[in-house]
Amino acid sequence: MNDLNNFPTTFRIGGELEVSRLGYGAMRLTGQPGNFGPYADWEGGKTLLRRAVELGVDFFDTALPYGPGHSERILAEALGDRGVVIATKGGVDKPAPGNIITDGRPETIRRHVDRSLAALDRDHIDLYQLHRVDPDTPLEDTVGELARLRESGKVRFLGLSNVSLEQYELAKSVTPIESVQNRFNVLERQAMELVRATARDGAAFIPYGPLGASPMKHGAPLADSSSALAEIGRELGVSAGQVALAWLLHVSSNTIVIPATTKVAHLEENVQALAVRLSEVQIARLAIGEEVAR
């Protein structure tokens, strides 16, 4: 558990890229339903992203299949040459709504990196994450290609998403891994071992679904579904959702939380969670259980 009197609000990815621990997940800036096609309110989406930067958000997470490509493009148009860190993912594509293809072959990874570079309009990708492990391609081959892309200068740091602890350890044996992104929130803690492992290694852990939302639905169940969250929120004068985000920031100092929203008001509320401090008693009431290495 973090030292509650010395709460870190930033994290250095790869020991170099310092970012706020309250970022933004851009999956919803796509067509609906199914996160397919361009976001309907394109200019409104750009305004939202620029407001995020004004609020101090400097870490934005996206992926090639979000759209596909449209989420990356709206980030590029909105953020331009602003000094922010953009993370994206490859190894998964979505040629049609609901048609998700996982492909970790080296030649596919190369194509995906080039597509993302073009959509983001950048000469390199700050953090490139393998979106899913391809069961038909040895993980060593996929990660080995990612390492070559880093050596070429197209990618600065490498991460993984939707992986097991064993897959994380295997990938690390091939090349340095600077982040893991798995589903994790106050009620879904299956990735706790990965939180601990990345913390020990000095890598970032990027929990997706921080408010319990489903990828295919826009709700935020943890914003109102937990009586403990709501009670603690009333004590602190904040919302239940802000308490849920604060819990993720308290659970380990290497977490970078990326709530998604299409509403400026929700964005502003989410960002304020960075200032919420939970007491040890409040954390215990959320049944945090075991301590997590810093």
C-alpha angles and dihedrals in degrees: 000000000000123000097260091209092055104042113178114222096183137048131199112227108215087359088284116064106071113201138167112265089230106072137157131258112213102195093109093057089088138083119295140265106032099013088267126139130008123324108266096227096046097166091044089053091053090050090052092051092049090050088054090057090049088055092054100264108146103160119076124181124202140144139217095249092055096104082340095272096343095099090053091048096051089050090052093050095044100042102032110165095346111137099254134128117242121196121192137173139226140182092077129077134182112206092171137010109290092005103115116176122194114203123164099171112135093241091053093048089053091052092047093052091051092048091051093047089054094046093047091044091223134128092226140014116241096211121008117191131194101237097207136352112255108228090206096054124061108250089227090061093050095046091043089058090049089053090053090050089053091050089052091057096244092110128036103191133011131223142170133226133199094012138143124236089254092053090049091052092047092050090049089057088062102042140340113287115204102184145020123201116196135149109275136150141143092286100033107056103154090121095057092113089056090049088055094044096049091045090054090049095047091244125135123254112208111193115205121200089036091166095038096256121159118236089237097044133057102219127114103214095182091058090078112357103085119073091201092054092047093047093049089046091056090050091053098037093243136107127272088245091056089052090051091052092045090053089058090050091050098045093074134351093233096064119113109193119211111187114182125221141152094204124087092213091054090046091054091047092050094050091052088063087078088072095049114108119197121204122229089252092053091048090051090052088057087057095239088167114185127034118256121220115250 
